[in-house]
Amino acid sequence: MPFTPESASNNTQNFREIYDISVPLNEAPIYPADRPFTQEWMERMDRGDGYNLSALSLGSHAATHLDFPAHLLEGGKRLDEYPLGSFIMPAEVVCVSGDGPVLPGSLLESRIKSGQALLFKTGNSHRGLMHQTSFSEDFISLSAQAARLCVASGVKLVGIDYLSVDEYGDDSLPVHRVLLENDILILEGIDLEAVPCGRYTLICLPLRIEGAEASPVRAVLVR
């Protein structure tokens, strides 16, 4: 049954909690060498124009975004090769302490289930890094060992609360490769600062861009 405005409103009432884990494009930090987000006003009513009209410029990895295998792999799957259901799934937000990369030991107490998303809430969230426009090089990333555990557990998507799952400066991108080579989507730049750890449903719909290796998303957690 298709959604109508009335049915959509009724359905939102079935959720006790809804968290927007996306970061505004104009407030997010920018990974070095990425294109900054800009919004150019072509027409403005406050300048006497008859309507408002703007043009946007941004990178495909801007703010909260999904990485697809084509980001790193020759012949890897692209955005349009995934059905919509690939972006809606059960998810667990895992709280991780410590200042270093996330290690497998952080996942031993998690109830990891095959087919779910695993979102890591780290010290990046406690420091509010996704709310700072200046880029931080010392963000917490994932270890390749933790990524391999995600693969072994049948995880469908891995998310992190900063702009990369890999440590800054490691151009070999080992964590990206472990995940993308196993068709695990990567959700980067999520805002988990106000999100309690636990189980949710994740909805992270990318823009409909044919052939894209990545896309900004509006990501929400509901339960």
C-alpha positions in Angstrom: 0.0 0.0 0.0 1.5 3.4 -1.0 2.1 6.0 1.6 -0.1 9.1 1.7 0.5 12.1 3.9 -2.2 10.8 6.3 -0.8 7.3 6.5 2.7 8.6 6.9 1.6 10.7 9.8 -0.2 7.7 11.4 2.9 5.5 11.0 5.2 8.0 12.7 3.0 7.7 15.7 3.9 4.0 16.0 7.5 5.0 16.8 8.4 5.9 20.4 11.7 7.5 19.3 12.9 9.0 16.1 16.5 10.3 15.8 17.8 12.3 12.9 21.5 11.2 12.7 22.3 13.3 9.7 24.5 16.4 9.9 23.4 19.6 8.0 25.5 20.0 4.9 26.4 23.5 5.7 27.6 22.7 9.2 29.6 19.5 8.7 33.4 19.3 8.6 35.0 18.7 5.2 37.5 15.9 4.6 40.8 17.3 3.2 40.7 17.7 -0.6 36.9 17.2 -0.7 34.8 19.8 -2.4 33.1 22.1 0.2 29.3 22.5 0.2 28.1 25.7 -1.2 24.6 27.1 -1.8 24.4 29.9 -4.4 21.2 32.0 -4.4 20.2 32.6 -8.0 17.0 34.4 -7.1 16.0 35.8 -3.7 12.8 37.4 -2.6 14.6 39.6 -0.1 16.5 41.1 -3.1 13.2 41.8 -4.9 13.0 38.6 -7.0 9.6 36.9 -7.4 10.8 33.6 -5.8 13.7 31.9 -4.1 15.9 29.7 -6.2 19.3 28.2 -5.2 22.0 26.0 -6.8 24.0 23.5 -4.7 27.6 22.3 -5.2 28.9 19.4 -3.1 31.0 16.3 -3.2 29.3 12.9 -3.1 31.0 12.1 0.2 29.7 15.3 1.9 28.5 15.2 5.5 26.5 12.1 6.3 27.0 9.8 3.3 27.1 6.2 2.1 30.1 4.6 0.4 29.5 1.8 -2.2 32.0 -0.7 -3.4 32.7 1.3 -6.6 34.3 3.9 -4.3 37.5 1.7 -4.2 36.9 -1.4 -6.3 37.3 -1.6 -10.1 34.0 -2.9 -11.3 32.5 -2.6 -7.8 28.7 -2.2 -7.3 27.3 1.3 -7.6 24.4 3.0 -6.0 21.8 2.2 -8.6 22.6 -1.5 -8.3 21.1 -1.7 -4.9 17.3 -2.0 -4.3 15.7 0.4 -1.9 15.4 -2.2 0.8 19.2 -2.2 1.1 18.9 1.1 2.9 16.3 0.1 5.5 17.4 -2.5 8.1 17.6 -3.4 11.8 20.5 -1.6 13.4 22.4 -1.6 16.7 24.2 1.4 18.1 27.3 0.2 19.9 28.9 2.5 22.5 32.7 2.2 22.4 35.1 3.7 25.0 38.7 4.6 24.5 40.8 6.9 22.3 42.2 4.4 19.8 40.7 2.5 16.9 37.7 0.3 17.6 38.9 -3.2 18.3 37.1 -6.5 18.1 36.8 -6.7 21.9 34.4 -3.7 21.8 31.9 -6.0 20.0 32.1 -9.1 22.1 29.1 -8.0 24.3 27.0 -6.8 21.3 24.2 -9.0 20.0 25.4 -8.8 16.5 22.9 -10.4 14.0 23.4 -11.2 10.4 21.8 -8.7 8.1 21.8 -5.8 10.5 23.6 -2.5 10.5 26.3 -1.8 13.2 26.7 1.8 14.1 29.7 2.8 16.3 29.2 5.6 18.8 32.7 6.6 19.9 34.6 9.4 21.5 34.0 11.3 18.3 30.4 11.8 19.4 31.3 12.8 23.0 33.7 15.4 21.5 31.0 16.6 19.1 33.3 16.3 16.1 30.5 16.2 13.5 29.3 19.6 14.8 32.6 21.3 14.3 33.2 22.7 10.8 37.0 22.4 11.2 38.4 18.9 10.3 39.9 16.9 13.1 42.8 14.5 12.2 42.7 12.6 15.5 39.2 11.1 15.1 38.5 7.5 16.3 38.3 5.0 13.4 37.8 1.3 13.1 40.5 -1.3 13.1 40.8 -3.8 10.3 40.3 -6.6 12.8 37.0 -5.1 13.9 36.0 -4.8 10.2 36.8 -8.5 9.7 34.6 -9.4 12.7 31.8 -7.5 11.1 32.3 -9.5 7.9 32.3 -12.8 9.8 29.1 -11.8 11.6 27.2 -11.1 8.4 26.7 -7.4 9.1 25.1 -5.5 6.2 26.2 -2.0 6.9 28.8 -0.4 9.2 28.5 3.2 10.4 30.9 5.5 12.2 30.4 8.9 13.9 33.0 10.8 11.8 34.0 11.2 8.1 36.0 7.9 7.6 36.1 4.4 9.0 39.8 4.5 8.4 42.5 6.2 10.4 43.5 9.6 8.9 46.7 9.4 6.9 46.4 5.7 6.0 45.9 6.0 2.2 45.7 2.2 1.8 42.2 2.4 3.4 42.3 -1.1 4.9 39.0 -0.9 6.7 37.2 0.4 3.6 38.6 -2.4 1.6 37.7 -5.2 4.0 34.1 -3.9 4.2 33.5 -3.0 0.5 35.1 -6.2 -0.8 32.5 -8.0 1.1 29.6 -5.8 -0.1 29.1 -4.2 3.3 27.9 -0.6 2.9 29.7 2.1 4.8 27.8 5.0 6.5 30.1 7.8 7.5 29.6 11.1 9.2 26.6 10.1 11.4 25.6 12.2 14.4 25.1 9.8 17.4 25.7 12.4 20.1 22.1 12.2 21.5 21.4 8.6 20.5 21.3 6.0 23.3 23.0 2.7 22.6 20.6 -0.1 21.6 18.5 -1.5 18.8 16.7 0.5 16.2 15.6 0.5 12.6 17.9 2.4 10.3 16.6 4.3 7.3 19.4 5.9 5.2 18.1 6.8 1.7 20.8 8.1 -0.8 20.0 10.5 -3.6 19.0 8.8 -6.8 22.3 9.2 -8.7 22.9 6.7 -11.5 26.4 5.2 -11.4 27.4 7.0 -8.1 30.2 5.6 -5.9 28.8 7.4 -2.9 25.9 9.7 -2.0 24.8 12.0 0.8 21.9 10.6 2.8 19.2 11.6 5.2 19.7 9.0 7.9 17.3 8.4 10.8 17.0 5.8 13.5 13.5 4.8 14.8 12.1 2.4 17.4 
